[in-house]
Amino acid sequence: MKAIIALIVIALFVACQTEVTTERSDQAKIPLQQIINDSYELDFPKVPIKGVLVLFGGFSEYAQDIRHQFNIAEIAVKNALAVVYLNYNQKLWLEENQKKDLASQLNEIFRTNKLPSENIYLGGYSSGGNIALLLGNYLVGQNSKIKPKGIFVVDSPIDLLALYESSEKNIARNFSTPSVQESTMLMHILGDKFGRLEEQNPSIERYAVYTNATQNIDQLRNLKQTKLRLYTEPDTLWWKENRMADPDQMNAFYLDRLVRVLKQSDFDQVEFITTKNKGYRANGMRHPHSWSIVDKEKLVHWILSKNT
């Protein structure tokens, strides 16, 4: 997960205070309209829209951060796709009321901007991937008009129990300052909700995307007919050298296990995409936990294709 500031500001749904609408053209001369307000940002072409991509950032990312790290607007517009960047973050799981509120917010975004609902895709990086999957499962289960045809996640920490255990190891190891700071924060968040590890109860499985210890996938049951893509860059050497992390502390480990369980459970539209040396932050810093591991052109092709 992206390194996180120590002081956590709880993200709230905020009524739109200001809205800025601009127009520009990309290199293909396709008119692009851009809307920016307090809750989300939106790019869409002024041609018939073929699909909508809704993006959730990592734990501390806002819409402008997603734009900076994952510059997909140009290729999306060239292919008549709209992109919604949500200012919804700092969540590792969703409470039931949060799912309902977030679904209502999406419905309002689509209604206000007259976005089509026939070809919707959700995507998220790191903890944002957890949100995309949990919300998608909720929307499909509710038979919502805003129902995703596909969901992709980018190196997401899907197993909350494993995340807690890994955080304990990182703090005890005390090898990397960023790792210790993030792990301390995570233990506070998870501990406040679920108690200490030795006091854990099965309730954690009702919130996690996946729990490897029990192979629980209840939070994904509604997505059997939904196209799914899980991206990760399993660079064990980088994690060992920079964080002294073991392979089973990497998000890649649990994403791989989840894919196996899903396929065994007859989820036949699941893709597990691993990359090598693709992970770089926008400033050029090497980091396998990055938006950049996603090939944007292939992602757009996946969105526009009828089948996986």
NUMI-831483 format. One record per residue (C-alpha): residue in three letters; x, y, z. Coordinates in nm, 2 decimals. Layout:
<atoms>
{resn->ALA	east->X	north->Y	up->Z};
...
</atoms>
This chain:
<atoms>
{resn->MET	east->0.00	north->0.00	up->0.00};
{resn->LYS	east->0.11	north->0.35	up->-0.07};
{resn->ALA	east->0.30	north->0.51	up->0.22};
{resn->ILE	east->0.04	north->0.70	up->0.43};
{resn->ILE	east->0.06	north->1.02	up->0.63};
{resn->ALA	east->0.04	north->0.96	up->1.00};
{resn->LEU	east->-0.26	north->1.18	up->1.06};
{resn->ILE	east->-0.56	north->1.02	up->0.90};
{resn->VAL	east->-0.84	north->1.24	up->0.77};
{resn->ILE	east->-1.17	north->1.05	up->0.75};
{resn->ALA	east->-1.32	north->1.08	up->0.40};
{resn->LEU	east->-1.67	north->1.20	up->0.40};
{resn->PHE	east->-1.94	north->1.23	up->0.13};
{resn->VAL	east->-1.94	north->1.61	up->0.07};
{resn->ALA	east->-2.21	north->1.80	up->-0.09};
{resn->CYS	east->-2.07	north->1.97	up->-0.41};
{resn->GLN	east->-1.96	north->2.32	up->-0.31};
{resn->THR	east->-1.81	north->2.42	up->-0.63};
{resn->GLU	east->-1.80	north->2.28	up->-0.98};
{resn->VAL	east->-1.56	north->2.37	up->-1.27};
{resn->THR	east->-1.64	north->2.26	up->-1.62};
{resn->THR	east->-1.38	north->2.30	up->-1.89};
{resn->GLU	east->-1.34	north->2.18	up->-2.25};
{resn->ARG	east->-1.03	north->2.08	up->-2.43};
{resn->SER	east->-0.92	north->1.85	up->-2.72};
{resn->ASP	east->-0.67	north->1.56	up->-2.71};
{resn->GLN	east->-0.43	north->1.48	up->-2.98};
{resn->ALA	east->-0.70	north->1.29	up->-3.18};
{resn->LYS	east->-0.91	north->1.61	up->-3.18};
{resn->ILE	east->-1.19	north->1.45	up->-2.99};
{resn->PRO	east->-1.37	north->1.72	up->-2.78};
{resn->LEU	east->-1.33	north->1.64	up->-2.41};
{resn->GLN	east->-1.54	north->1.78	up->-2.13};
{resn->GLN	east->-1.40	north->1.78	up->-1.78};
{resn->ILE	east->-1.60	north->1.84	up->-1.46};
{resn->ILE	east->-1.42	north->1.89	up->-1.12};
{resn->ASN	east->-1.60	north->1.92	up->-0.79};
{resn->ASP	east->-1.56	north->1.82	up->-0.43};
{resn->SER	east->-1.68	north->1.46	up->-0.46};
{resn->TYR	east->-1.54	north->1.35	up->-0.79};
{resn->GLU	east->-1.38	north->1.45	up->-1.12};
{resn->LEU	east->-1.51	north->1.34	up->-1.46};
{resn->ASP	east->-1.36	north->1.33	up->-1.81};
{resn->PHE	east->-1.59	north->1.24	up->-2.10};
{resn->PRO	east->-1.59	north->1.29	up->-2.48};
{resn->LYS	east->-1.85	north->1.49	up->-2.66};
{resn->VAL	east->-1.93	north->1.19	up->-2.87};
{resn->PRO	east->-2.16	north->0.90	up->-2.79};
{resn->ILE	east->-2.01	north->0.73	up->-2.48};
{resn->LYS	east->-1.93	north->0.36	up->-2.52};
{resn->GLY	east->-1.86	north->0.29	up->-2.15};
{resn->VAL	east->-1.78	north->0.44	up->-1.81};
{resn->LEU	east->-1.48	north->0.36	up->-1.60};
{resn->VAL	east->-1.51	north->0.45	up->-1.23};
{resn->LEU	east->-1.18	north->0.47	up->-1.04};
{resn->PHE	east->-1.09	north->0.45	up->-0.67};
{resn->GLY	east->-0.75	north->0.56	up->-0.55};
{resn->GLY	east->-0.53	north->0.41	up->-0.28};
{resn->PHE	east->-0.57	north->0.49	up->0.09};
{resn->SER	east->-0.45	north->0.85	up->0.07};
{resn->GLU	east->-0.53	north->0.92	up->-0.29};
{resn->TYR	east->-0.78	north->1.17	up->-0.42};
{resn->ALA	east->-0.91	north->1.22	up->-0.77};
{resn->GLN	east->-0.62	north->1.44	up->-0.87};
{resn->ASP	east->-0.37	north->1.18	up->-0.74};
{resn->ILE	east->-0.53	north->0.91	up->-0.95};
{resn->ARG	east->-0.50	north->1.14	up->-1.26};
{resn->HIS	east->-0.13	north->1.20	up->-1.18};
{resn->GLN	east->-0.04	north->0.83	up->-1.12};
{resn->PHE	east->-0.27	north->0.67	up->-1.38};
{resn->ASN	east->-0.30	north->0.90	up->-1.68};
{resn->ILE	east->-0.57	north->0.71	up->-1.87};
{resn->ALA	east->-0.78	north->1.00	up->-1.98};
{resn->GLU	east->-0.63	north->1.04	up->-2.33};
{resn->ILE	east->-0.66	north->0.68	up->-2.44};
{resn->ALA	east->-1.01	north->0.66	up->-2.28};
{resn->VAL	east->-1.14	north->0.96	up->-2.46};
{resn->LYS	east->-0.99	north->0.84	up->-2.79};
{resn->ASN	east->-1.21	north->0.53	up->-2.74};
{resn->ALA	east->-1.52	north->0.72	up->-2.64};
{resn->LEU	east->-1.50	north->0.62	up->-2.27};
{resn->ALA	east->-1.59	north->0.84	up->-1.98};
{resn->VAL	east->-1.37	north->0.83	up->-1.66};
{resn->VAL	east->-1.50	north->0.91	up->-1.31};
{resn->TYR	east->-1.23	north->0.97	up->-1.05};
{resn->LEU	east->-1.38	north->0.95	up->-0.70};
{resn->ASN	east->-1.26	north->1.14	up->-0.39};
{resn->TYR	east->-1.35	north->0.84	up->-0.18};
{resn->ASN	east->-1.06	north->0.69	up->0.01};
{resn->GLN	east->-0.91	north->0.58	up->0.35};
{resn->LYS	east->-1.12	north->0.27	up->0.36};
{resn->LEU	east->-1.01	north->-0.09	up->0.37};
{resn->TRP	east->-1.36	north->-0.23	up->0.39};
{resn->LEU	east->-1.72	north->-0.09	up->0.37};
{resn->GLU	east->-1.99	north->-0.09	up->0.63};
{resn->GLU	east->-2.34	north->-0.17	up->0.49};
{resn->ASN	east->-2.45	north->0.19	up->0.52};
{resn->GLN	east->-2.13	north->0.30	up->0.34};
{resn->LYS	east->-2.21	north->0.07	up->0.05};
{resn->LYS	east->-2.56	north->0.21	up->0.03};
{resn->ASP	east->-2.43	north->0.57	up->0.04};
{resn->LEU	east->-2.16	north->0.51	up->-0.21};
{resn->ALA	east->-2.41	north->0.34	up->-0.45};
{resn->SER	east->-2.64	north->0.65	up->-0.41};
{resn->GLN	east->-2.35	north->0.88	up->-0.49};
{resn->LEU	east->-2.27	north->0.69	up->-0.81};
{resn->ASN	east->-2.63	north->0.69	up->-0.92};
{resn->GLU	east->-2.64	north->1.06	up->-0.87};
{resn->ILE	east->-2.32	north->1.11	up->-1.07};
{resn->PHE	east->-2.46	north->0.91	up->-1.36};
{resn->ARG	east->-2.79	north->1.08	up->-1.34};
{resn->THR	east->-2.65	north->1.44	up->-1.32};
{resn->ASN	east->-2.41	north->1.38	up->-1.61};
{resn->LYS	east->-2.64	north->1.17	up->-1.82};
{resn->LEU	east->-2.38	north->0.89	up->-1.83};
{resn->PRO	east->-2.49	north->0.56	up->-1.99};
{resn->SER	east->-2.53	north->0.26	up->-1.76};
{resn->GLU	east->-2.49	north->-0.02	up->-2.02};
{resn->ASN	east->-2.11	north->-0.07	up->-1.99};
{resn->ILE	east->-1.98	north->0.02	up->-1.65};
{resn->TYR	east->-1.64	north->-0.09	up->-1.51};
{resn->LEU	east->-1.50	north->-0.03	up->-1.16};
{resn->GLY	east->-1.13	north->-0.02	up->-1.08};
{resn->GLY	east->-0.91	north->0.05	up->-0.78};
{resn->TYR	east->-0.55	north->0.07	up->-0.67};
{resn->SER	east->-0.45	north->-0.08	up->-0.34};
{resn->SER	east->-0.73	north->-0.03	up->-0.08};
{resn->GLY	east->-0.93	north->0.13	up->-0.36};
{resn->GLY	east->-0.94	north->-0.22	up->-0.52};
{resn->ASN	east->-1.11	north->-0.35	up->-0.21};
{resn->ILE	east->-1.37	north->-0.08	up->-0.24};
{resn->ALA	east->-1.43	north->-0.15	up->-0.61};
{resn->LEU	east->-1.49	north->-0.52	up->-0.54};
{resn->LEU	east->-1.71	north->-0.48	up->-0.23};
{resn->LEU	east->-1.91	north->-0.21	up->-0.39};
{resn->GLY	east->-1.94	north->-0.41	up->-0.71};
{resn->ASN	east->-2.07	north->-0.71	up->-0.52};
{resn->TYR	east->-2.32	north->-0.49	up->-0.35};
{resn->LEU	east->-2.45	north->-0.33	up->-0.67};
{resn->VAL	east->-2.49	north->-0.66	up->-0.85};
{resn->GLY	east->-2.67	north->-0.81	up->-0.54};
{resn->GLN	east->-2.90	north->-0.51	up->-0.53};
{resn->ASN	east->-2.97	north->-0.54	up->-0.90};
{resn->SER	east->-2.89	north->-0.18	up->-0.93};
{resn->LYS	east->-2.91	north->0.02	up->-1.25};
{resn->ILE	east->-2.55	north->0.11	up->-1.19};
{resn->LYS	east->-2.42	north->-0.25	up->-1.22};
{resn->PRO	east->-2.06	north->-0.32	up->-1.32};
{resn->LYS	east->-1.99	north->-0.54	up->-1.61};
{resn->GLY	east->-1.63	north->-0.57	up->-1.50};
{resn->ILE	east->-1.40	north->-0.49	up->-1.21};
{resn->PHE	east->-1.02	north->-0.46	up->-1.19};
{resn->VAL	east->-0.79	north->-0.42	up->-0.89};
{resn->VAL	east->-0.43	north->-0.32	up->-0.87};
{resn->ASP	east->-0.22	north->-0.50	up->-0.60};
{resn->SER	east->-0.49	north->-0.47	up->-0.34};
{resn->PRO	east->-0.46	north->-0.59	up->0.03};
{resn->ILE	east->-0.77	north->-0.81	up->0.01};
{resn->ASP	east->-0.71	north->-1.02	up->0.32};
{resn->LEU	east->-0.76	north->-0.81	up->0.64};
{resn->LEU	east->-0.65	north->-1.08	up->0.87};
{resn->ALA	east->-0.33	north->-1.14	up->0.68};
{resn->LEU	east->-0.28	north->-0.76	up->0.67};
{resn->TYR	east->-0.30	north->-0.74	up->1.05};
{resn->GLU	east->-0.05	north->-1.03	up->1.09};
{resn->SER	east->0.19	north->-0.88	up->0.84};
{resn->SER	east->0.17	north->-0.54	up->1.02};
{resn->GLU	east->0.27	north->-0.71	up->1.35};
{resn->LYS	east->0.57	north->-0.87	up->1.18};
{resn->ASN	east->0.68	north->-0.54	up->1.03};
{resn->ILE	east->0.67	north->-0.36	up->1.36};
{resn->ALA	east->0.86	north->-0.63	up->1.54};
{resn->ARG	east->1.12	north->-0.64	up->1.26};
{resn->ASN	east->1.16	north->-0.26	up->1.26};
{resn->PHE	east->1.36	north->-0.27	up->0.93};
{resn->SER	east->1.20	north->0.01	up->0.73};
{resn->THR	east->1.06	north->0.34	up->0.86};
{resn->PRO	east->0.78	north->0.36	up->0.60};
{resn->SER	east->0.69	north->0.00	up->0.67};
{resn->VAL	east->0.67	north->0.06	up->1.05};
{resn->GLN	east->0.47	north->0.38	up->1.01};
{resn->GLU	east->0.22	north->0.22	up->0.78};
{resn->SER	east->0.19	north->-0.10	up->0.98};
{resn->THR	east->0.13	north->0.09	up->1.30};
{resn->MET	east->-0.15	north->0.29	up->1.14};
{resn->LEU	east->-0.30	north->-0.03	up->1.00};
{resn->MET	east->-0.29	north->-0.21	up->1.33};
{resn->HIS	east->-0.48	north->0.09	up->1.49};
{resn->ILE	east->-0.74	north->0.08	up->1.22};
{resn->LEU	east->-0.79	north->-0.29	up->1.22};
{resn->GLY	east->-0.76	north->-0.32	up->1.60};
{resn->ASP	east->-1.02	north->-0.05	up->1.66};
{resn->LYS	east->-1.27	north->-0.25	up->1.45};
{resn->PHE	east->-1.18	north->-0.61	up->1.53};
{resn->GLY	east->-0.97	north->-0.61	up->1.84};
{resn->ARG	east->-0.63	north->-0.76	up->1.88};
{resn->LEU	east->-0.53	north->-1.06	up->1.67};
{resn->GLU	east->-0.57	north->-1.31	up->1.95};
{resn->GLU	east->-0.92	north->-1.17	up->2.01};
{resn->GLN	east->-1.02	north->-1.19	up->1.64};
{resn->ASN	east->-1.36	north->-1.34	up->1.57};
{resn->PRO	east->-1.53	north->-1.45	up->1.24};
{resn->SER	east->-1.68	north->-1.10	up->1.20};
{resn->ILE	east->-1.36	north->-0.99	up->1.01};
{resn->GLU	east->-1.46	north->-1.23	up->0.73};
{resn->ARG	east->-1.78	north->-1.03	up->0.68};
{resn->TYR	east->-1.58	north->-0.73	up->0.58};
{resn->ALA	east->-1.27	north->-0.86	up->0.40};
{resn->VAL	east->-1.28	north->-0.93	up->0.03};
{resn->TYR	east->-1.11	north->-1.26	up->0.10};
{resn->THR	east->-0.98	north->-1.45	up->0.40};
{resn->ASN	east->-0.71	north->-1.70	up->0.30};
{resn->ALA	east->-0.72	north->-1.88	up->0.64};
{resn->THR	east->-1.07	north->-2.00	up->0.57};
{resn->GLN	east->-1.08	north->-1.94	up->0.19};
{resn->ASN	east->-1.39	north->-1.72	up->0.25};
{resn->ILE	east->-1.52	north->-1.54	up->-0.06};
{resn->ASP	east->-1.87	north->-1.45	up->0.06};
{resn->GLN	east->-1.81	north->-1.08	up->-0.02};
{resn->LEU	east->-1.77	north->-1.17	up->-0.39};
{resn->ARG	east->-2.05	north->-1.43	up->-0.44};
{resn->ASN	east->-2.25	north->-1.20	up->-0.66};
{resn->LEU	east->-1.97	north->-1.15	up->-0.91};
{resn->LYS	east->-1.96	north->-1.49	up->-1.07};
{resn->GLN	east->-2.09	north->-1.35	up->-1.40};
{resn->THR	east->-1.87	north->-1.03	up->-1.37};
{resn->LYS	east->-1.55	north->-0.99	up->-1.56};
{resn->LEU	east->-1.26	north->-0.96	up->-1.31};
{resn->ARG	east->-0.90	north->-0.87	up->-1.34};
{resn->LEU	east->-0.64	north->-0.88	up->-1.07};
{resn->TYR	east->-0.31	north->-0.71	up->-1.13};
{resn->THR	east->0.01	north->-0.75	up->-0.93};
{resn->GLU	east->0.38	north->-0.73	up->-0.97};
{resn->PRO	east->0.53	north->-1.00	up->-0.74};
{resn->ASP	east->0.88	north->-0.86	up->-0.71};
{resn->THR	east->1.00	north->-1.06	up->-0.41};
{resn->LEU	east->1.35	north->-0.92	up->-0.44};
{resn->TRP	east->1.23	north->-0.56	up->-0.41};
{resn->TRP	east->1.02	north->-0.63	up->-0.11};
{resn->LYS	east->1.30	north->-0.82	up->0.06};
{resn->GLU	east->1.56	north->-0.55	up->0.00};
{resn->ASN	east->1.34	north->-0.25	up->0.07};
{resn->ARG	east->1.10	north->-0.39	up->0.34};
{resn->MET	east->1.25	north->-0.72	up->0.45};
{resn->ALA	east->0.91	north->-0.87	up->0.37};
{resn->ASP	east->0.85	north->-1.24	up->0.32};
{resn->PRO	east->0.66	north->-1.36	up->0.01};
{resn->ASP	east->0.35	north->-1.43	up->0.22};
{resn->GLN	east->0.34	north->-1.06	up->0.32};
{resn->MET	east->0.29	north->-0.95	up->-0.03};
{resn->ASN	east->-0.05	north->-0.86	up->-0.17};
{resn->ALA	east->0.05	north->-1.08	up->-0.47};
{resn->PHE	east->0.04	north->-1.39	up->-0.25};
{resn->TYR	east->-0.32	north->-1.34	up->-0.15};
{resn->LEU	east->-0.44	north->-1.23	up->-0.49};
{resn->ASP	east->-0.30	north->-1.55	up->-0.63};
{resn->ARG	east->-0.47	north->-1.76	up->-0.37};
{resn->LEU	east->-0.80	north->-1.57	up->-0.43};
{resn->VAL	east->-0.78	north->-1.64	up->-0.81};
{resn->ARG	east->-0.74	north->-2.01	up->-0.74};
{resn->VAL	east->-1.04	north->-2.02	up->-0.51};
{resn->LEU	east->-1.26	north->-1.82	up->-0.75};
{resn->LYS	east->-1.18	north->-2.06	up->-1.04};
{resn->GLN	east->-1.25	north->-2.36	up->-0.82};
{resn->SER	east->-1.58	north->-2.20	up->-0.74};
{resn->ASP	east->-1.67	north->-2.16	up->-1.11};
{resn->PHE	east->-1.59	north->-1.80	up->-1.16};
{resn->ASP	east->-1.49	north->-1.83	up->-1.52};
{resn->GLN	east->-1.43	north->-1.47	up->-1.61};
{resn->VAL	east->-1.13	north->-1.41	up->-1.38};
{resn->GLU	east->-0.79	north->-1.30	up->-1.51};
{resn->PHE	east->-0.47	north->-1.29	up->-1.29};
{resn->ILE	east->-0.22	north->-1.05	up->-1.45};
{resn->THR	east->0.14	north->-1.04	up->-1.32};
{resn->THR	east->0.40	north->-0.80	up->-1.44};
{resn->LYS	east->0.77	north->-0.76	up->-1.42};
{resn->ASN	east->0.96	north->-0.43	up->-1.38};
{resn->LYS	east->0.65	north->-0.22	up->-1.47};
{resn->GLY	east->0.60	north->-0.07	up->-1.12};
{resn->TYR	east->0.70	north->0.30	up->-1.11};
{resn->ARG	east->0.55	north->0.60	up->-0.95};
{resn->ALA	east->0.48	north->0.91	up->-1.16};
{resn->ASN	east->0.80	north->1.07	up->-1.03};
{resn->GLY	east->1.01	north->0.78	up->-1.17};
{resn->MET	east->1.06	north->0.60	up->-0.84};
{resn->ARG	east->1.07	north->0.22	up->-0.87};
{resn->HIS	east->0.79	north->0.06	up->-0.67};
{resn->PRO	east->0.61	north->-0.26	up->-0.77};
{resn->HIS	east->0.30	north->-0.14	up->-0.57};
{resn->SER	east->0.20	north->0.12	up->-0.83};
{resn->TRP	east->-0.08	north->0.21	up->-1.08};
{resn->SER	east->0.17	north->0.18	up->-1.36};
{resn->ILE	east->0.16	north->-0.20	up->-1.37};
{resn->VAL	east->-0.16	north->-0.17	up->-1.56};
{resn->ASP	east->-0.13	north->-0.16	up->-1.94};
{resn->LYS	east->-0.38	north->0.11	up->-2.02};
{resn->GLU	east->-0.43	north->0.02	up->-2.38};
{resn->LYS	east->-0.50	north->-0.34	up->-2.30};
{resn->LEU	east->-0.73	north->-0.23	up->-2.02};
{resn->VAL	east->-0.94	north->-0.02	up->-2.26};
{resn->HIS	east->-0.96	north->-0.31	up->-2.50};
{resn->TRP	east->-1.08	north->-0.53	up->-2.22};
{resn->ILE	east->-1.35	north->-0.28	up->-2.13};
{resn->LEU	east->-1.47	north->-0.25	up->-2.49};
{resn->SER	east->-1.46	north->-0.62	up->-2.57};
{resn->LYS	east->-1.77	north->-0.83	up->-2.52};
{resn->ASN	east->-1.59	north->-1.13	up->-2.38};
{resn->THR	east->-1.27	north->-1.17	up->-2.17};
</atoms>
